[in-house]
Amino acid sequence: MKNLKSIIQYECMTSFKYIWIFYAIQFAIVGFIAIIVGIIMGTFENIGTNCLEINSLVYISILGMLGFKDDFKMLIQNGFIRKYIFIATIAMFCFISGTMALVDAVVGNLMYHINNNYFSVYGAIYGYDNIFMNWLWLFLLYVTFCCLLYLIILVINKVGKKVSIYLAVVFGGIILLIIALFRYVFTAEIVGNILEFLMKAMGFMADGTINYIFPALTLFVLAVILGTGSYAIIRRTELK
C-alpha cells in the first residue's frame, strides 16, 4: 500500500502543476483576443468566447494518451506492478478531472452571470440551475475521455500501429453499418425507441423534464467499461 500511495502522489503531483500553466495560457489567449477584437470593433461589450470546457477536454484527452508510455516504462523499471500502475493512473485521471471540472464549472457559471451571451457546454445543454451537477457531469465527462484515449493508446501499444490501422478501418466500417441499419433496415418505431432511450440516457425525459442523474450515470458506466478494458490490456502489456 505504501508503494501504491507513492505512485498516486507522484502521478497526481506531476500532472497538477501543468493545470495552471494550461489555464494561464488559455485565459491569456482569450483575454488577448477580446482586447484585439474590442479595439477593432470599438467596444468591449459582448466580446468573448464560448464553451471553454472544450479546451479542457482536448487537454485532458491528450493527458490520457500521454499518461501511459513514459510513466509505464519508468514505473515498471522501478519494480511497480501493473495493478498499482493502473490504479495510480486512474487516480490521476480522477484528480485532474475533478480539479479541472471544478475550475470550469465555477468559471463557466461566473462568466454566464457576468455576460448572458456566454454559454458553457453544460449550461447550453442543461442550464445553470445546479452547479454541483455541472461539476459532476464535467468530472465524469473528463474521466470518460481520459479512459477512452488511455484505452486507445494501450491497444495501439499492444497490437502495433499496423494492426491498429486495420482495427480503425473495421471500427469505421461498423459505424457505417450501424448508420445503414438505422436508415434502411430498422423500422421507424425501432429508431424512435432507440432515440428515446438515448435521450433518456442524456437526461431528457419524454414529458419535457430533465433528469440530472441519468447523464451522470451514463458517463459513469462508460468510464467503468473503458477502465475495465484498459485494465484487461495493461495486465498483459509488455515493456517495449
URHUHU-V591745 format. One record per helix or strand. SS is the DSSP state (~ for helix, > for strand). FROM is the first residue (numbers start at 1). TO is the last residue. If there is no record, write none. Layout:
ss = {SS	SS}
from = {FROM	FROM}
to = {TO	TO}
//
This chain:
ss = {~	~	~	~	~	~	~	~	>	>	~}
from = {2	53	69	82	121	131	161	188	204	210	212}
to = {41	66	77	114	126	159	185	201	204	210	234}
//
